[in-house]
């Protein structure tokens, strides 16, 4: 999984997360931090404890603090996601 | 200018800002808040005190705290922008 930071302050970090086909960011949660994902390209699923939500370009997903979430690339190409975290980790 | 909130917590607000042709959000600044814009559709300019930056789909722009910024729709159609503010206003 590749990461690139686009903007960072104490309050916010915006960056790109890039998943190769089959790559997965396993279920995890953050205390005191909210995250929004905006899917830019590719196909995947947003993993929740009891559900999987399809990801494709244009989809916006939120992971509020304490909510376990993950991402899996289920497509044939790269899955590119804009991730915005507040506050910055 | 139309606004719609997509996600909101104390730490972050993510929403859509929609500008009709010719509409403008004049130069303004926020203390203690950072903002990131992701252009989804349309054409416009990102206004700074001493520059104007072209806006089109895919462009990401940051307005850190204290930096005067604005947006003007210079296109023939709607300018749609994902705006993420931290913390939420």
N, CA and C atoms of all chains as a GROMACS GRO file, in nm:
protein
  534
    1UNK      N    1   0.084  -0.119   0.000
    1UNK     CA    2   0.000   0.000   0.000
    1UNK      C    3   0.088   0.124   0.000
    2UNK      N    4   0.064   0.212  -0.097
    2UNK     CA    5   0.143   0.335  -0.105
    2UNK      C    6   0.068   0.453  -0.047
    3UNK      N    7   0.143   0.544   0.014
    3UNK     CA    8   0.083   0.664   0.072
    3UNK      C    9   0.162   0.787   0.031
    4UNK      N   10   0.089   0.896   0.007
    4UNK     CA   11   0.154   1.023  -0.023
    4UNK      C   12   0.074   1.134   0.045
    5UNK      N   13   0.142   1.219   0.118
    5UNK     CA   14   0.075   1.328   0.187
    5UNK      C   15   0.064   1.449   0.095
    6UNK      N   16  -0.056   1.505   0.087
    6UNK     CA   17  -0.081   1.622   0.002
    6UNK      C   18  -0.087   1.750   0.085
    7UNK      N   19  -0.144   1.742   0.203
    7UNK     CA   20  -0.152   1.858   0.293
    7UNK      C   21  -0.150   1.807   0.435
    8UNK      N   22  -0.081   1.880   0.520
    8UNK     CA   23  -0.075   1.838   0.660
    8UNK      C   24  -0.066   1.958   0.752
    9UNK      N   25  -0.147   1.957   0.855
    9UNK     CA   26  -0.137   2.053   0.964
    9UNK      C   27  -0.165   1.975   1.091
   10UNK      N   28  -0.172   2.043   1.204
   10UNK     CA   29  -0.210   1.972   1.327
   10UNK      C   30  -0.354   1.922   1.318
   11UNK      N   31  -0.437   2.001   1.250
   11UNK     CA   32  -0.581   1.975   1.249
   11UNK      C   33  -0.625   1.872   1.147
   12UNK      N   34  -0.546   1.855   1.040
   12UNK     CA   35  -0.592   1.776   0.927
   12UNK      C   36  -0.476   1.718   0.849
   13UNK      N   37  -0.494   1.597   0.797
   13UNK     CA   38  -0.400   1.546   0.699
   13UNK      C   39  -0.479   1.496   0.579
   14UNK      N   40  -0.439   1.536   0.460
   14UNK     CA   41  -0.500   1.488   0.336
   14UNK      C   42  -0.393   1.418   0.256
   15UNK      N   43  -0.424   1.295   0.212
   15UNK     CA   44  -0.323   1.222   0.138
   15UNK      C   45  -0.385   1.117   0.048
   16UNK      N   46  -0.302   1.058  -0.036
   16UNK     CA   47  -0.346   0.953  -0.127
   16UNK      C   48  -0.307   0.817  -0.070
   17UNK      N   49  -0.399   0.723  -0.072
   17UNK     CA   50  -0.372   0.583  -0.040
   17UNK      C   51  -0.390   0.502  -0.167
   18UNK      N   52  -0.291   0.422  -0.198
   18UNK     CA   53  -0.292   0.347  -0.324
   18UNK      C   54  -0.278   0.198  -0.295
   19UNK      N   55  -0.374   0.120  -0.340
   19UNK     CA   56  -0.376  -0.024  -0.316
   19UNK      C   57  -0.359  -0.098  -0.448
   20UNK      N   58  -0.264  -0.188  -0.454
   20UNK     CA   59  -0.251  -0.275  -0.571
   20UNK      C   60  -0.361  -0.382  -0.564
   21UNK      N   61  -0.389  -0.448  -0.679
   21UNK     CA   62  -0.493  -0.551  -0.679
   21UNK      C   63  -0.469  -0.654  -0.568
   22UNK      N   64  -0.571  -0.680  -0.488
   22UNK     CA   65  -0.561  -0.776  -0.380
   22UNK      C   66  -0.514  -0.718  -0.248
   23UNK      N   67  -0.453  -0.603  -0.251
   23UNK     CA   68  -0.404  -0.545  -0.126
   23UNK      C   69  -0.519  -0.503  -0.036
   24UNK      N   70  -0.492  -0.509   0.093
   24UNK     CA   71  -0.597  -0.481   0.192
   24UNK      C   72  -0.539  -0.405   0.311
   25UNK      N   73  -0.616  -0.311   0.359
   25UNK     CA   74  -0.586  -0.246   0.486
   25UNK      C   75  -0.688  -0.303   0.583
   26UNK      N   76  -0.641  -0.387   0.675
   26UNK     CA   77  -0.731  -0.464   0.761
   26UNK      C   78  -0.810  -0.373   0.855
   27UNK      N   79  -0.917  -0.428   0.908
   27UNK     CA   80  -1.004  -0.356   1.002
   27UNK      C   81  -0.920  -0.293   1.114
   28UNK      N   82  -0.943  -0.164   1.136
   28UNK     CA   83  -0.877  -0.094   1.245
   28UNK      C   84  -0.965   0.025   1.282
   29UNK      N   85  -0.940   0.084   1.396
   29UNK     CA   86  -1.017   0.200   1.440
   29UNK      C   87  -0.922   0.302   1.501
   30UNK      N   88  -0.967   0.426   1.503
   30UNK     CA   89  -0.888   0.535   1.561
   30UNK      C   90  -0.969   0.601   1.672
   31UNK      N   91  -0.903   0.625   1.784
   31UNK     CA   92  -0.967   0.702   1.891
   31UNK      C   93  -0.938   0.850   1.870
   32UNK      N   94  -1.041   0.931   1.879
   32UNK     CA   95  -1.021   1.076   1.870
   32UNK      C   96  -0.985   1.126   1.733
   33UNK      N   97  -1.010   1.047   1.630
   33UNK     CA   98  -0.981   1.090   1.493
   33UNK      C   99  -1.092   1.044   1.400
   34UNK      N  100  -1.136   1.134   1.314
   34UNK     CA  101  -1.234   1.098   1.210
   34UNK      C  102  -1.164   1.094   1.076
   35UNK      N  103  -1.216   1.010   0.987
   35UNK     CA  104  -1.155   0.994   0.856
   35UNK      C  105  -1.263   0.994   0.749
   36UNK      N  106  -1.234   1.061   0.639
   36UNK     CA  107  -1.321   1.055   0.521
   36UNK      C  108  -1.238   1.005   0.404
   37UNK      N  109  -1.295   0.910   0.330
   37UNK     CA  110  -1.230   0.859   0.209
   37UNK      C  111  -1.310   0.904   0.087
   38UNK      N  112  -1.239   0.950  -0.015
   38UNK     CA  113  -1.304   0.981  -0.143
   38UNK      C  114  -1.234   0.896  -0.248
   39UNK      N  115  -1.308   0.806  -0.310
   39UNK     CA  116  -1.249   0.713  -0.406
   39UNK      C  117  -1.224   0.786  -0.538
   40UNK      N  118  -1.101   0.778  -0.587
   40UNK     CA  119  -1.063   0.848  -0.710
   40UNK      C  120  -1.058   0.756  -0.831
   41UNK      N  121  -1.015   0.632  -0.811
   41UNK     CA  122  -1.006   0.537  -0.923
   41UNK      C  123  -0.998   0.396  -0.869
   42UNK      N  124  -1.045   0.301  -0.949
   42UNK     CA  125  -1.035   0.161  -0.912
   42UNK      C  126  -1.164   0.108  -0.850
   43UNK      N  127  -1.152  -0.017  -0.806
   43UNK     CA  128  -1.269  -0.087  -0.749
   43UNK      C  129  -1.226  -0.159  -0.623
   44UNK      N  130  -1.309  -0.152  -0.521
   44UNK     CA  131  -1.277  -0.222  -0.399
   44UNK      C  132  -1.397  -0.230  -0.308
   45UNK      N  133  -1.370  -0.271  -0.185
   45UNK     CA  134  -1.476  -0.274  -0.084
   45UNK      C  135  -1.426  -0.204   0.042
   46UNK      N  136  -1.518  -0.133   0.104
   46UNK     CA  137  -1.496  -0.068   0.232
   46UNK      C  138  -1.541  -0.168   0.337
   47UNK      N  139  -1.449  -0.208   0.421
   47UNK     CA  140  -1.476  -0.313   0.519
   47UNK      C  141  -1.528  -0.253   0.649
   48UNK      N  142  -1.638  -0.305   0.695
   48UNK     CA  143  -1.691  -0.271   0.827
   48UNK      C  144  -1.706  -0.400   0.905
   49UNK      N  145  -1.738  -0.392   1.032
   49UNK     CA  146  -1.744  -0.514   1.114
   49UNK      C  147  -1.849  -0.612   1.061
   50UNK      N  148  -1.959  -0.556   1.011
   50UNK     CA  149  -2.070  -0.643   0.971
   50UNK      C  150  -2.119  -0.616   0.830
   51UNK      N  151  -2.035  -0.550   0.750
   51UNK     CA  152  -2.077  -0.518   0.613
   51UNK      C  153  -1.956  -0.489   0.527
   52UNK      N  154  -1.977  -0.500   0.394
   52UNK     CA  155  -1.877  -0.457   0.298
   52UNK      C  156  -1.947  -0.366   0.198
   53UNK      N  157  -1.894  -0.245   0.181
   53UNK     CA  158  -1.957  -0.145   0.096
   53UNK      C  159  -1.873  -0.129  -0.030
   54UNK      N  160  -1.935  -0.140  -0.149
   54UNK     CA  161  -1.859  -0.127  -0.273
   54UNK      C  162  -1.794   0.011  -0.285
   55UNK      N  163  -1.671   0.013  -0.333
   55UNK     CA  164  -1.598   0.137  -0.357
   55UNK      C  165  -1.571   0.151  -0.506
   56UNK      N  166  -1.604   0.267  -0.561
   56UNK     CA  167  -1.566   0.299  -0.699
   56UNK      C  168  -1.555   0.451  -0.708
   57UNK      N  169  -1.499   0.499  -0.817
   57UNK     CA  170  -1.469   0.642  -0.830
   57UNK      C  171  -1.591   0.728  -0.799
   58UNK      N  172  -1.570   0.828  -0.714
   58UNK     CA  173  -1.676   0.921  -0.679
   58UNK      C  174  -1.742   0.893  -0.546
   59UNK      N  175  -1.721   0.773  -0.494
   59UNK     CA  176  -1.786   0.736  -0.367
   59UNK      C  177  -1.713   0.802  -0.250
   60UNK      N  178  -1.791   0.855  -0.158
   60UNK     CA  179  -1.737   0.914  -0.035
   60UNK      C  180  -1.776   0.827   0.083
   61UNK      N  181  -1.680   0.797   0.169
   61UNK     CA  182  -1.704   0.711   0.284
   61UNK      C  183  -1.649   0.778   0.408
   62UNK      N  184  -1.716   0.760   0.520
   62UNK     CA  185  -1.670   0.819   0.645
   62UNK      C  186  -1.642   0.710   0.747
   63UNK      N  187  -1.535   0.728   0.822
   63UNK     CA  188  -1.501   0.639   0.933
   63UNK      C  189  -1.485   0.725   1.057
   64UNK      N  190  -1.594   0.747   1.129
   64UNK     CA  191  -1.584   0.828   1.252
   64UNK      C  192  -1.500   0.757   1.356
   65UNK      N  193  -1.454   0.831   1.454
   65UNK     CA  194  -1.368   0.774   1.559
   65UNK      C  195  -1.432   0.649   1.620
   66UNK      N  196  -1.350   0.550   1.641
   66UNK     CA  197  -1.396   0.430   1.710
   66UNK      C  198  -1.465   0.327   1.623
   67UNK      N  199  -1.493   0.360   1.497
   67UNK     CA  200  -1.562   0.266   1.409
   67UNK      C  201  -1.459   0.185   1.330
   68UNK      N  202  -1.452   0.053   1.355
   68UNK     CA  203  -1.357  -0.029   1.280
   68UNK      C  204  -1.387  -0.026   1.130
   69UNK      N  205  -1.283  -0.007   1.051
   69UNK     CA  206  -1.299   0.004   0.905
   69UNK      C  207  -1.172  -0.043   0.837
   70UNK      N  208  -1.184  -0.079   0.712
   70UNK     CA  209  -1.070  -0.121   0.633
   70UNK      C  210  -1.102  -0.106   0.487
   71UNK      N  211  -1.004  -0.137   0.403
   71UNK     CA  212  -1.022  -0.124   0.258
   71UNK      C  213  -0.956  -0.244   0.190
   72UNK      N  214  -1.022  -0.300   0.089
   72UNK     CA  215  -0.963  -0.408   0.010
   72UNK      C  216  -0.981  -0.376  -0.138
   73UNK      N  217  -0.872  -0.386  -0.212
   73UNK     CA  218  -0.880  -0.370  -0.357
   73UNK      C  219  -0.928  -0.502  -0.418
   74UNK      N  220  -1.046  -0.499  -0.476
   74UNK     CA  221  -1.102  -0.621  -0.537
   74UNK      C  222  -1.099  -0.612  -0.690
   75UNK      N  223  -1.036  -0.508  -0.742
   75UNK     CA  224  -1.036  -0.488  -0.887
   75UNK      C  225  -0.912  -0.542  -0.955
   76UNK      N  226  -0.902  -0.514  -1.084
   76UNK     CA  227  -0.787  -0.559  -1.164
   76UNK      C  228  -0.678  -0.454  -1.171
   77UNK      N  229  -0.712  -0.330  -1.132
   77UNK     CA  230  -0.613  -0.222  -1.137
   77UNK      C  231  -0.596  -0.160  -1.000
   78UNK      N  232  -0.524  -0.051  -0.996
   78UNK     CA  233  -0.500   0.017  -0.870
   78UNK      C  234  -0.627   0.080  -0.815
   79UNK      N  235  -0.638   0.079  -0.685
   79UNK     CA  236  -0.745   0.149  -0.614
   79UNK      C  237  -0.681   0.272  -0.551
   80UNK      N  238  -0.727   0.388  -0.593
   80UNK     CA  239  -0.667   0.515  -0.547
   80UNK      C  240  -0.773   0.591  -0.467
   81UNK      N  241  -0.736   0.626  -0.345
   81UNK     CA  242  -0.832   0.687  -0.253
   81UNK      C  243  -0.770   0.812  -0.190
   82UNK      N  244  -0.846   0.920  -0.190
   82UNK     CA  245  -0.808   1.038  -0.114
   82UNK      C  246  -0.855   1.019   0.029
   83UNK      N  247  -0.764   1.024   0.124
   83UNK     CA  248  -0.799   1.005   0.264
   83UNK      C  249  -0.775   1.135   0.340
   84UNK      N  250  -0.874   1.176   0.418
   84UNK     CA  251  -0.860   1.298   0.497
   84UNK      C  252  -0.888   1.265   0.643
   85UNK      N  253  -0.789   1.294   0.727
   85UNK     CA  254  -0.795   1.259   0.868
   85UNK      C  255  -0.795   1.386   0.952
   86UNK      N  256  -0.877   1.388   1.055
   86UNK     CA  257  -0.880   1.504   1.144
   86UNK      C  258  -0.894   1.457   1.288
   87UNK      N  259  -0.802   1.494   1.379
   87UNK     CA  260  -0.681   1.570   1.347
   87UNK      C  261  -0.578   1.481   1.276
   88UNK      N  262  -0.466   1.540   1.237
   88UNK     CA  263  -0.360   1.461   1.173
   88UNK      C  264  -0.307   1.358   1.272
   89UNK      N  265  -0.271   1.240   1.224
   89UNK     CA  266  -0.216   1.135   1.312
   89UNK      C  267  -0.076   1.170   1.361
   90UNK      N  268  -2.496   3.030  -0.403
   90UNK     CA  269  -2.405   2.920  -0.371
   90UNK      C  270  -2.479   2.819  -0.285
   91UNK      N  271  -2.479   2.693  -0.330
   91UNK     CA  272  -2.547   2.588  -0.255
   91UNK      C  273  -2.448   2.508  -0.172
   92UNK      N  274  -2.495   2.464  -0.056
   92UNK     CA  275  -2.409   2.384   0.032
   92UNK      C  276  -2.486   2.262   0.080
   93UNK      N  277  -2.415   2.150   0.093
   93UNK     CA  278  -2.476   2.030   0.149
   93UNK      C  279  -2.371   1.961   0.233
   94UNK      N  280  -2.407   1.927   0.356
   94UNK     CA  281  -2.312   1.860   0.445
   94UNK      C  282  -2.319   1.709   0.424
   95UNK      N  283  -2.204   1.646   0.408
   95UNK     CA  284  -2.197   1.501   0.388
   95UNK      C  285  -2.155   1.428   0.515
   96UNK      N  286  -2.066   1.490   0.590
   96UNK     CA  287  -2.021   1.431   0.717
   96UNK      C  288  -1.983   1.543   0.810
   97UNK      N  289  -2.018   1.528   0.936
   97UNK     CA  290  -1.985   1.632   1.032
   97UNK      C  291  -1.956   1.572   1.169
   98UNK      N  292  -1.848   1.616   1.228
   98UNK     CA  293  -1.816   1.585   1.368
   98UNK      C  294  -1.757   1.714   1.425
   99UNK      N  295  -1.711   1.708   1.549
   99UNK     CA  296  -1.644   1.827   1.604
   99UNK      C  297  -1.514   1.854   1.529
  100UNK      N  298  -1.451   1.746   1.486
  100UNK     CA  299  -1.316   1.757   1.429
  100UNK      C  300  -1.313   1.794   1.282
  101UNK      N  301  -1.423   1.762   1.210
  101UNK     CA  302  -1.419   1.773   1.065
  101UNK      C  303  -1.558   1.795   1.009
  102UNK      N  304  -1.566   1.875   0.903
  102UNK     CA  305  -1.689   1.880   0.825
  102UNK      C  306  -1.653   1.860   0.679
  103UNK      N  307  -1.725   1.770   0.613
  103UNK     CA  308  -1.707   1.747   0.469
  103UNK      C  309  -1.840   1.778   0.401
  104UNK      N  310  -1.834   1.860   0.298
  104UNK     CA  311  -1.958   1.897   0.231
  104UNK      C  312  -1.934   1.938   0.088
  105UNK      N  313  -2.044   1.958   0.017
  105UNK     CA  314  -2.039   2.002  -0.122
  105UNK      C  315  -2.070   2.151  -0.127
  106UNK      N  316  -1.990   2.224  -0.204
  106UNK     CA  317  -2.017   2.364  -0.236
  106UNK      C  318  -2.045   2.372  -0.385
  107UNK      N  319  -2.156   2.433  -0.420
  107UNK     CA  320  -2.198   2.439  -0.560
  107UNK      C  321  -2.215   2.584  -0.602
  108UNK      N  322  -2.144   2.624  -0.706
  108UNK     CA  323  -2.146   2.760  -0.756
  108UNK      C  324  -2.209   2.762  -0.895
  109UNK      N  325  -2.308   2.846  -0.914
  109UNK     CA  326  -2.364   2.865  -1.049
  109UNK      C  327  -2.266   2.952  -1.129
  110UNK      N  328  -2.278   2.952  -1.263
  110UNK     CA  329  -2.188   3.034  -1.344
  110UNK      C  330  -2.185   3.179  -1.295
  111UNK      N  331  -2.067   3.232  -1.274
  111UNK     CA  332  -2.051   3.369  -1.229
  111UNK      C  333  -2.052   3.387  -1.079
  112UNK      N  334  -2.101   3.289  -1.006
  112UNK     CA  335  -2.105   3.302  -0.860
  112UNK      C  336  -1.964   3.300  -0.802
  113UNK      N  337  -1.951   3.372  -0.690
  113UNK     CA  338  -1.819   3.385  -0.627
  113UNK      C  339  -1.831   3.380  -0.476
  114UNK      N  340  -1.738   3.314  -0.415
  114UNK     CA  341  -1.721   3.321  -0.270
  114UNK      C  342  -1.600   3.411  -0.249
  115UNK      N  343  -1.623   3.532  -0.200
  115UNK     CA  344  -1.517   3.633  -0.193
  115UNK      C  345  -1.406   3.593  -0.096
  116UNK      N  346  -1.293   3.659  -0.111
  116UNK     CA  347  -1.177   3.634  -0.025
  116UNK      C  348  -1.216   3.640   0.122
  117UNK      N  349  -1.177   3.537   0.195
  117UNK     CA  350  -1.201   3.534   0.338
  117UNK      C  351  -1.097   3.440   0.400
  118UNK      N  352  -1.082   3.447   0.529
  118UNK     CA  353  -0.985   3.360   0.597
  118UNK      C  354  -1.047   3.308   0.726
  119UNK      N  355  -0.995   3.197   0.775
  119UNK     CA  356  -1.044   3.136   0.898
  119UNK      C  357  -0.928   3.127   0.997
  120UNK      N  358  -0.954   3.166   1.120
  120UNK     CA  359  -0.854   3.144   1.224
  120UNK      C  360  -0.877   3.008   1.287
  121UNK      N  361  -0.771   2.933   1.303
  121UNK     CA  362  -0.780   2.805   1.373
  121UNK      C  363  -0.852   2.697   1.295
  122UNK      N  364  -0.866   2.714   1.164
  122UNK     CA  365  -0.932   2.613   1.081
  122UNK      C  366  -0.858   2.600   0.948
  123UNK      N  367  -0.836   2.476   0.908
  123UNK     CA  368  -0.777   2.449   0.777
  123UNK      C  369  -0.884   2.393   0.685
  124UNK      N  370  -0.869   2.421   0.556
  124UNK     CA  371  -0.970   2.375   0.459
  124UNK      C  372  -0.899   2.314   0.339
  125UNK      N  373  -0.955   2.206   0.288
  125UNK     CA  374  -0.908   2.147   0.163
  125UNK      C  375  -1.026   2.140   0.067
  126UNK      N  376  -1.003   2.183  -0.056
  126UNK     CA  377  -1.104   2.174  -0.161
  126UNK      C  378  -1.062   2.069  -0.263
  127UNK      N  379  -1.156   1.986  -0.303
  127UNK     CA  380  -1.132   1.893  -0.412
  127UNK      C  381  -1.237   1.921  -0.519
  128UNK      N  382  -1.192   1.964  -0.634
  128UNK     CA  383  -1.285   2.003  -0.741
  128UNK      C  384  -1.342   1.878  -0.806
  129UNK      N  385  -1.476   1.871  -0.813
  129UNK     CA  386  -1.543   1.753  -0.868
  129UNK      C  387  -1.591   1.776  -1.012
  130UNK      N  388  -1.637   1.898  -1.042
  130UNK     CA  389  -1.688   1.926  -1.177
  130UNK      C  390  -1.690   2.076  -1.198
  131UNK      N  391  -1.678   2.116  -1.324
  131UNK     CA  392  -1.686   2.257  -1.359
  131UNK      C  393  -1.550   2.322  -1.373
  132UNK      N  394  -1.557   2.454  -1.393
  132UNK     CA  395  -1.435   2.531  -1.415
  132UNK      C  396  -1.443   2.659  -1.332
  133UNK      N  397  -1.333   2.696  -1.273
  133UNK     CA  398  -1.332   2.819  -1.196
  133UNK      C  399  -1.191   2.860  -1.161
  134UNK      N  400  -1.183   2.957  -1.071
  134UNK     CA  401  -1.052   3.000  -1.022
  134UNK      C  402  -1.055   3.004  -0.870
  135UNK      N  403  -0.942   2.965  -0.814
  135UNK     CA  404  -0.920   2.972  -0.670
  135UNK      C  405  -0.854   3.107  -0.646
  136UNK      N  406  -0.918   3.190  -0.568
  136UNK     CA  407  -0.871   3.327  -0.548
  136UNK      C  408  -0.778   3.332  -0.427
  137UNK      N  409  -0.662   3.391  -0.448
  137UNK     CA  410  -0.570   3.420  -0.338
  137UNK      C  411  -0.542   3.570  -0.342
  138UNK      N  412  -0.472   3.622  -0.242
  138UNK     CA  413  -0.450   3.767  -0.237
  138UNK      C  414  -0.373   3.817  -0.358
  139UNK      N  415  -0.281   3.735  -0.407
  139UNK     CA  416  -0.196   3.782  -0.515
  139UNK      C  417  -0.190   3.685  -0.633
  140UNK      N  418  -0.289   3.598  -0.642
  140UNK     CA  419  -0.287   3.500  -0.751
  140UNK      C  420  -0.426   3.442  -0.772
  141UNK      N  421  -0.448   3.387  -0.890
  141UNK     CA  422  -0.569   3.311  -0.919
  141UNK      C  423  -0.527   3.178  -0.979
  142UNK      N  424  -0.572   3.069  -0.919
  142UNK     CA  425  -0.530   2.936  -0.959
  142UNK      C  426  -0.647   2.867  -1.031
  143UNK      N  427  -0.624   2.816  -1.152
  143UNK     CA  428  -0.733   2.750  -1.224
  143UNK      C  429  -0.787   2.629  -1.148
  144UNK      N  430  -0.918   2.614  -1.149
  144UNK     CA  431  -0.984   2.500  -1.086
  144UNK      C  432  -1.055   2.418  -1.193
  145UNK      N  433  -1.032   2.288  -1.192
  145UNK     CA  434  -1.107   2.196  -1.278
  145UNK      C  435  -1.108   2.060  -1.209
  146UNK      N  436  -1.189   1.970  -1.258
  146UNK     CA  437  -1.211   1.842  -1.191
  146UNK      C  438  -1.079   1.773  -1.160
  147UNK      N  439  -1.065   1.729  -1.037
  147UNK     CA  440  -0.946   1.656  -0.995
  147UNK      C  441  -0.846   1.738  -0.918
  148UNK      N  442  -0.859   1.870  -0.928
  148UNK     CA  443  -0.762   1.958  -0.861
  148UNK      C  444  -0.790   1.963  -0.711
  149UNK      N  445  -0.684   1.954  -0.632
  149UNK     CA  446  -0.694   1.967  -0.487
  149UNK      C  447  -0.627   2.097  -0.445
  150UNK      N  448  -0.695   2.173  -0.360
  150UNK     CA  449  -0.643   2.301  -0.314
  150UNK      C  450  -0.653   2.308  -0.163
  151UNK      N  451  -0.556   2.371  -0.100
  151UNK     CA  452  -0.558   2.384   0.045
  151UNK      C  453  -0.562   2.530   0.084
  152UNK      N  454  -0.639   2.559   0.188
  152UNK     CA  455  -0.644   2.693   0.246
  152UNK      C  456  -0.615   2.679   0.394
  153UNK      N  457  -0.488   2.686   0.430
  153UNK     CA  458  -0.453   2.675   0.572
  153UNK      C  459  -0.507   2.795   0.650
  154UNK      N  460  -0.514   2.781   0.781
  154UNK     CA  461  -0.569   2.888   0.865
  154UNK      C  462  -0.501   3.021   0.835
  155UNK      N  463  -0.580   3.127   0.830
  155UNK     CA  464  -0.525   3.261   0.814
  155UNK      C  465  -0.494   3.302   0.672
  156UNK      N  466  -0.503   3.210   0.578
  156UNK     CA  467  -0.471   3.243   0.439
  156UNK      C  468  -0.599   3.284   0.364
  157UNK      N  469  -0.610   3.411   0.324
  157UNK     CA  470  -0.729   3.455   0.252
  157UNK      C  471  -0.745   3.378   0.121
  158UNK      N  472  -0.868   3.331   0.097
  158UNK     CA  473  -0.895   3.251  -0.021
  158UNK      C  474  -1.041   3.269  -0.062
  159UNK      N  475  -1.070   3.239  -0.186
  159UNK     CA  476  -1.207   3.246  -0.236
  159UNK      C  477  -1.220   3.160  -0.360
  160UNK      N  478  -1.341   3.154  -0.414
  160UNK     CA  479  -1.367   3.072  -0.532
  160UNK      C  480  -1.461   3.149  -0.625
  161UNK      N  481  -1.432   3.144  -0.755
  161UNK     CA  482  -1.521   3.204  -0.854
  161UNK      C  483  -1.546   3.104  -0.966
  162UNK      N  484  -1.673   3.086  -0.998
  162UNK     CA  485  -1.709   3.001  -1.112
  162UNK      C  486  -1.693   3.082  -1.239
  163UNK      N  487  -1.598   3.042  -1.322
  163UNK     CA  488  -1.572   3.114  -1.448
  163UNK      C  489  -1.620   3.032  -1.568
  164UNK      N  490  -1.689   2.922  -1.542
  164UNK     CA  491  -1.731   2.833  -1.651
  164UNK      C  492  -1.874   2.858  -1.694
  165UNK      N  493  -1.921   2.773  -1.784
  165UNK     CA  494  -2.057   2.783  -1.837
  165UNK      C  495  -2.155   2.695  -1.758
  166UNK      N  496  -2.100   2.604  -1.678
  166UNK     CA  497  -2.186   2.515  -1.600
  166UNK      C  498  -2.157   2.529  -1.451
  167UNK      N  499  -2.216   2.442  -1.374
  167UNK     CA  500  -2.194   2.446  -1.230
  167UNK      C  501  -2.051   2.408  -1.194
  168UNK      N  502  -2.002   2.471  -1.090
  168UNK     CA  503  -1.874   2.435  -1.031
  168UNK      C  504  -1.904   2.364  -0.899
  169UNK      N  505  -1.865   2.238  -0.892
  169UNK     CA  506  -1.896   2.155  -0.775
  169UNK      C  507  -1.766   2.118  -0.704
  170UNK      N  508  -1.761   2.150  -0.576
  170UNK     CA  509  -1.637   2.134  -0.501
  170UNK      C  510  -1.666   2.061  -0.371
  171UNK      N  511  -1.585   1.960  -0.341
  171UNK     CA  512  -1.589   1.895  -0.210
  171UNK      C  513  -1.502   1.978  -0.116
  172UNK      N  514  -1.559   2.026  -0.009
  172UNK     CA  515  -1.485   2.109   0.087
  172UNK      C  516  -1.475   2.034   0.219
  173UNK      N  517  -1.354   2.028   0.272
  173UNK     CA  518  -1.333   1.961   0.400
  173UNK      C  519  -1.266   2.058   0.496
  174UNK      N  520  -1.331   2.082   0.609
  174UNK     CA  521  -1.286   2.180   0.706
  174UNK      C  522  -1.251   2.109   0.836
  175UNK      N  523  -1.140   2.150   0.897
  175UNK     CA  524  -1.101   2.092   1.026
  175UNK      C  525  -1.046   2.202   1.116
  176UNK      N  526  -1.104   2.221   1.237
  176UNK     CA  527  -1.223   2.150   1.283
  176UNK      C  528  -1.348   2.202   1.214
  177UNK      N  529  -1.462   2.139   1.243
  177UNK     CA  530  -1.588   2.185   1.186
  177UNK      C  531  -1.617   2.327   1.234
  178UNK      N  532  -1.676   2.411   1.149
  178UNK     CA  533  -1.708   2.548   1.189
  178UNK      C  534  -1.823   2.553   1.290
   0.00000   0.00000   0.00000
